[in-house]
Amino acid sequence: MLDHDKLREVVDNIEDKKDNRRVNFATKHPAARIYGKISRTECQLVIDTGAEVSVCTKSIADLLKLKPKPDKTMIVVAIDGIKQKSFGSAGLVTVKVMDQPIQMEMQIVQSKDQVVILAIDWIQKYKAVIDINEKRITFRVDGRKFITKLVSDTKS
């Protein structure tokens, strides 16, 4: 079972090793979270408007039997500022939100936390609108509109 209470910031930045451009990975503000499913495993998905690439941590990748492609790695700058190499891309991962299959390219990163982050690539691809006041996210799949509630933040 995933420990949802430990969801928090995983990494501040990713640096693309091919062209050395910095890619912001996670932000320090509270993130919007929704429920979803990867394979048959239910999990909370962090929607992070400041992250440029969607990721999951190695512990979740292992649980879901996602295999990283080591030829598609990135250099990850962790919260403590130490650079580390990602395990690679898991390729296209099917994530279900409200039973709607959504495919996203996902990097696998090392972290003690168990987290899946859907980044700006997901937001743009599925035309997602986050409404913090109404505590919901609206997104579109194949032109159809879906609305799901944000998961309450349990942090005090």
Buried (B, 14 or more C-beta within 10 A) or exposed (E): EBEBEEBBBBBBBBBBEEEEEEBBBBEEEEBBBBBBBBBEEEBBBBBBBBBBBBBBBBBBBEBBEBBBEEEBBBBBBBBEEEEEEBBBBBBEBEBBBBEBEBEBBBBBBBBEBBBBBBBBBBBEBBEBEBEEEEEBBBBBBEEEEBEBEBBEEEEE
